[in-house]
Amino acid sequence: MRLLIVEDDKATIQSYEDNIESYNNSSEVQITPVIKENLESAKEALISPDYDAAIIDLRLNAGSSDLEGVEIVDEIYNKLRFPLFIVSGSIGQVDYSESAFLKKRSRDGDFKSILGEIVCIYNTGITKILGKTGQINDYLNKIFWDHLSNSLDVWIDDESRSADEKQKSLLRYTLLHIQEYLEITKDSDFENYYPAEIYITPPIKNSLFTGDIVVEKENSNKYIVLTPSCDMAQSKAKDILLVEIECCDSGIMNEKVNIIKKGKAEKGILEEAESIIRDLICNSYSNKYHFLPEYKKIKAGLINFQKLKSIRVKSFSANYKIIASTNSSFTKDIVARFSYYYSRQGSPDFNLDEVYNSLI
C-alpha cells in the first residue's frame, strides 16, 4: 500500500517511519511511505498519483501561519480518488466534513490507530477499483480500444445530434459496457450482489423517478414509486402510484422469524418457517412480495403489491421525501414482478386425480 505523507516536522516524520516499520512487521499489508516535506514537492507528487491513501499536515512551514496543506487537501478532494487523513494541530481551523474517505485527527492521537483505519479502507479494494491505476481504468481502456474503436463512426456520421447529445450518448454507452464487464464472471455467471448495491443513496436525480424509495413524513411509512419515469419527467402524470414497503418487523416475515428465534415449535413448523423466509428473500415465495434488504438506515422490508396508494403530484413534496433510489437493474425486476402480479388471469383447474391417472 502506497501512503503519501505530507509533513515538514522531522521528528514527526521519524515517528511516522518508525510506526510504519513496526506495523509492517506484524501486518500482511505492507505500507510504503512516500514522504514530501513541503508544498511544492507535494504538488509534484500529485501530478502522477499512484497512492492508496494520504496523511496531510496543514501547516507545512514552521515559520508561517499559513495552512499550506489545505491546497493539497483540496487537490486530492476535488480531483483524485484515495482517502486522506488530515493529521494536524490546526484541524480546528478548517471545516471539512468528515466521511469514510476524509478524516481529521489531532497530531497528539495514536498514529498506529490511524494506520489501522487506513488499512481497513485499503482492504476494501476501493483504490484498486477507482484509483488512477484501478480496475475501472482497465475497463475504460478495453471499451475504448475493443468496442468504441469499432463503432465510433456511428457518432461521427450522425449529423442529427448536437455535440452535447453525442457526449451523453457515448457516456451511456461506456457505462453500459462497464456494467456488462462487472456483472458477468469468468465462468459467464452472475455475481452475487451486496445489499448496498441495490440502493443509490443519497438520491442523485432531482425529480421523482420509478424505483425511488420515499417516506411519508406523517407516519414514517415507506413506499416505492412505480409510476413510469417518462410520465413524471414529461409532467404527464398528475398522480403518483406508490406501493407500501412492509417493514420486516411486522407481517409474514416477522411471524416466521419469530418462530425461528423462539425455537419452540415442532421440527416441521421450524423447517417450514425457514423455507418461507429463504423463499421471501429470494423472491420465490409469492409474486405478491418483493424483498428489499437492510442497508444503513433503510430497514429490510417486503414490497407488498396489494398495498397500493395513489397520491397527487402537487402534494408529494409536502407529505413525502425521497430517501433513496433503487439500482435500475433491480427496479426493472420490481416493475416486472408488479406487472406480472396484476396481469395474471388464472385458468380453470383440471381434475387432478383424473389427469394423474391418465399419465400413470
N, C-alpha and C positions, 0 to 999 in steps of 0.2 A: 504494500500500500504506500503510495507516494503522498507525503504530507508536506504541504507548503507551510513554512513558518516565517512570518514577517515580524521581526523583533530586533531592537537595537541594543538592548542591555546584555552585556557579555555574561554576567552572572546568571541571568535568566536563560540565555541560550545554552550555557553549560548545564544548567539544571534540566532543561528540556532534553538535551542529548543523553545525559545520564539516565533519565527516566525512560527514554525510548529504548536505550540499550538494555536496561533491566526488564522492560516489558517484553522485548523481543526474545529474551532468554526463557520466558515461560509461556509464550503465546504461539499458536500456529500461524497467526497473521504477523508477518514481518513488516515493520514500518521503516520506510526510507525517508528521513527528513531532508527537505530542500530548504535551506535557511537563507533568507535575504534580510540584510540589516538596515536597508534604507528604502526610501520611496522609489527612487529611480530603478534600483535593481529589482524591486518587487514588480514594478510596471513591466520591465523587460521579461520577467518570469511569466507574465500572463499573456505574452504575445503568442506563444505556442504552448498552451497549458495542457499538461497531462497529469493532473492531480486528482486524488480521491477525496481530499479534504484540505482545509486551510485553518491555521491559527493566526489571528491577526492582532497585533498590538495597535492601539490607536495613536499613541504618542511615540513617534519614531525619531525624534530629535530632542535629546535631553535638555538642550538649551533653549527650546522653543515651547510655547504654549499651544501651538497649532496641533490639531488632531489629524496628522497627515494620513494615518491609517484608514480614515473614513473614505479616502479616494480609492483605496484598494478594495475595501468592503463594497463600495458602490459598483466598482468594475465587475467584481465577481457576481454580485446580486443581480445586476442588470443584464450581463452578457454571458455568463458562464454557468456551468451546471455541476457544482460539487458543494457539499456542505461546508459552512465556515463557522468557526468559533471565535468570537471576539473575547480575547483574554487580556484585560487591561485594568489599570487603576482608574480609568476615566469613563467606565461604562455608564455612569450616571449622567454623562453629558451628551449621550446620544439616545435617540428614541426609536431605534429599530424594534419592530415587533418580533418576538421570538417565535420560532416554528421548529419543525423537525430538522430543518436544514440551516437554521441560523440561531445560534445560542450565544448568550452573553454570560461570561464568567469572570469573577473577580480574580485578580492576579494572586491574591493570598489563598485561592482554592487548591484543592488536591488535583495536581496535574495528572496523576495516574487515573483518576476517575474520568477526567476529560478524555484521555486516550481510550478508555473503555467505551465511552459514549461514541466516539468517532468510529471505533472498530465495529460496534454494533450496527451503525449505519452502513459501513462498508460491507458488512456481511450480508446485507440485504441484496447486494449486487447492483444497487441503483446507479452507481457511477459506471459500471460495466455496460449498462444499458444506455444511459443518456449522456455519459461523458463525451468529450470531444473525440475519443477513440473508441466509443462504445458500440454496442450491437446495432443500435438504430442507424449509426453511420454506415455500418456494413450493409444493412438492408438498403439504405439510400443509394449506395454505390451500385448494388445489384440492380435496383429498379432503374437507375439512370442508364446503365450500360446494357442490361439484358432485356429491359422492357421498353422504356421510353425511346431508346435509340432506334427501335423498330417501328414506332408508332407516332413519333412526334410530327410527321408530315401531316397527320390529320389536323393538328392545331395550326401548323404553318399555313396550310392551304385554306383554312377556314377564314373567309372574309366577312362572315355574318356576325361575328362576335368581337367585342372590344378586347383590348389587351387585358383589362381587369377581369373580364369574364373568362378569358382563356386561362389566366393565372389561377383563378378559383377552381376551374375545371381540372387543371393539372394538379392542384393541391389535393382535390378529392381523389383523383386517380392514384396519386402517390400514397395517400393514407389507406386507400382500399388495398393496395398491394402490400403495404406493411402489415395490415390486418391479416391478409392471406398468409404471409410468411409466419406470423405469430401463432395463428390458430392451428396449423397442421404440423404434426410432429414428423420426425424422420420416417416413422412407420405409417405415415398417412392416416393418422388417427387424430381425434380431437383431444386437446389438453383439458385437464380439469381446471376450472376457474376458481379463483379465490373469491369469497363473497364480496370483498371490497370492489372487485372489478365490475360488479353489477351496477353500482351506483356512481353517479357523477355528482360530487358534492364539494364545494357549493355549486349550484347550477350555473352553467355557462350562458345559456340563452336568456335574453332579457324578457322575452314573451313566453306565454304558456305553450307547451307542446305535448303531443302524445307521449305517454310514459313518464310525465312529471309526477312526482310524489308531493302531495300537498297536505297541509294540516289545517283543520278547522280551528280558528282562533278561540271560539267559544268553549269547546269541549275537548280539544286536542285529538279528536278522531282523525285518522289518516286515510287518504284516498289516493287512487291513481287515475290519471286523466286518460280517457280513451277516445275523446273526440279527435278526428283526423287533423293532423297538424296543418294540412293545406287549407282547411276551412278556417282555422284560427289565424293563420298567417295572412290570409286574404280578407280577414274580417267578415267572412261569410257566416260564421257561426254566431248565433245570438244566445245559444245555451251551451253549457259545457257538461259532458257526461262524465260523472265520477263513479268509481267503484270502490267500495269500502275495503280497507285492508284490516282484517281482524287480527288483533294482537294475539300472539301465541299464549298469552296469559289467560285466554278465555277460549271458548268454543271447543271444537273437536280435538285440536292439538293439545290443549291444556288438559282435557279429560284423559287422553291416552298417556300423556307424560306423567300425570299424577298416578295412574295405575302402575307405571314402571317404577316411579320413585318410592311408592309405598311398599311395593313388592309383596303384598299380602294376598294377591289374587291367585287363583289356580293357574297352573302352568299354561294351559291352553289360552286363558284370557291374557296372560302376560305376553305370550308369543304373538297373539293377535294384535295387541296394543303396539308392540314393537314393529310388527309388519305394517300396520297402518301409518305409524309415524314415518317409517322409511319411505313408504309409498307417497305420503304427503310431501316429503322433502324432495322426492324425485319427480313430483308432478304426475304420478301414475295412479293415484287413488281415485280421483274423480275430476272430470273436466270442469266441475263447478268451482274448483280451487286452483290457485297458483301460488306456490310458496316463494316468499322473499326472505333471504337470510338476514341475520343481525349484522349491523355494521355501525360501530361507534354509537351515536345517539339514536340511530334507527333500529328499533326493535324488530325481531323476527315476526313475520306475520303471514297470513293467508289472504290473498285477494279472493273475495267471495263474489262471484259473478252474479249471484242472486240479489246482492245488496247494491242496487243501482240508485244513483241520485243525479238529478239534473238541476243545474243552477244557472242563473242568468250571468252572462259575461260581465255586464256592467257592475254586478255586485261582488265579483270574485275578490278583488284586491281588498275590499273592506272586511271580508269574512274569512279569507283563506290566505295562506302564504306558501310559496314553493320552498321545500326543504332539500329536494334532490331530484335528479333525473335518472332514469334507468338507461343503461347502455343500449344502443339501438338494436343490437343483436337480441337482447333479452326482451326489449319492447315488442319486436316482431312476434316473438313466441307468445307473449301475453295476449296480444291482439288476435293472433291466430286461434288461441285457445278460447277466447271470448267469442269469436265469430263462430267457431265450431259448436260451442255450447248452445248458442241460440239458433243455429241453423239446423240442428238435428230435428228430424220429424218423427222418428220412431217408425216401427212397422209392426204389423200383426204377428203374434207369436205362432210358431208351429206347435203341434202336439209333440212334445219332446220324446215321449216313450215310443210313439209311432215312428218317428224319424230314426231314433236309435235302433229300434228293432229291424227296420228296413236295411240299415247298414250292417248290422251283425248277421 
